[in-house]
Amino acid sequence: MAERYNIIRCSIHQLRPGFELGESVFSPDGSGLLHAGTILTEKQIERIINYGFDSVRIRQTVLTPEVELVAEEYCEPDMAAGASEQESEFFGIYSRSLQDMKKCFTLVRLERQLDYNLLDTLIDSVIYLSSRGIAATALLHTTTRSEDYLFHHSVNVGILANIIGGLSGAFSSTQQQRNLILAGILHDIGKLEIPSKVLYKSGALTEDELTTVRQHPAIAFKFFSHYKEIPESVRFGVLQHHERDDGSGYPLHTNAAKNHPFAKVLGIADVYDAMTSKKVYGQEVSPFAAIDTIQADTFAGKFSPDYSTPFLHELCQTLIGRYVMLNDGRTGQLVFWNRCGKENCLVRFSDGKILDVSQQPSLKIAKLVC
């Protein structure tokens, strides 16, 4: 059942931490800055001010009594309401990118050929899809999985790699950006030579099968040797995307000093999307669990903090205010989350009640809803 709120236009100078956005806030170029329902922090208020806004709309339920503003009656729609025009455009371009990815890989599988025009189109699409910045990650969680996991994963890693690379500030030129995206969409191209019965096996892999699958980066590197147009940065990014800074990865067990920067970005993007995606092997987990894993692996010396830390920080900020589903099936809004642990969070339900998940050992966030 819909709930009724008062939506109030609030001057920037009256904003306080704890106020709840009544409408999403977009930058002048149309990129999403903050979503409706976000519980504002000091940093987010500063961000709104820096973009030059005079006022924003907030929900009256979080206003303190002394704030006297003119209210407009507002009825909050169900969470399942249709996507905004911008989100619909995102999903449309994402869908076309999947088809282009499918065509590209089919051509490689059948004729061992790369279509450079198609790859350029894919790169352009990924640049658009990642133009929302970190907010694009939430949309990836709500996309319809209509194609083979490999197609979705390749497009997603391209998007995530561009976001992570951009947040790190390490790849400033347009050509570096395009090359990083190319490495992202082609990072698993070597899997096209892995037998389907092994690649999509639902049960545990045997030692021999695991060895076979772990050859896909080397298979890709060898395939690229026939294409001088593929930049060296892309070749090594793909070859080393399963390598880790501490030398514990594969196939060559190289360490931070020898791993290409592209590979360090792709490793994070690959793990995040693989963990949070539906697939034949392994279980889909929430973005909160994936964040915990990447953070733990960063502390353990596997991932470079130069790339993981900015990504995790921004990702944590954008998840506050989102709707989540608990493992008992209940859905609510995440209003607080301590990044030190996925269980240390507060979820507010439609009846206004707030649950401290840390006080319920059997409960955890199962997935992001919207």
Summary of the structure (lengths in Angstrom):
residues: 370
radius of gyration: 21.8
end to end distance: 17.7
largest distance: 70.4
contacts: 1161
relative contact order: 0.10
helix: 48%
strand: 14%
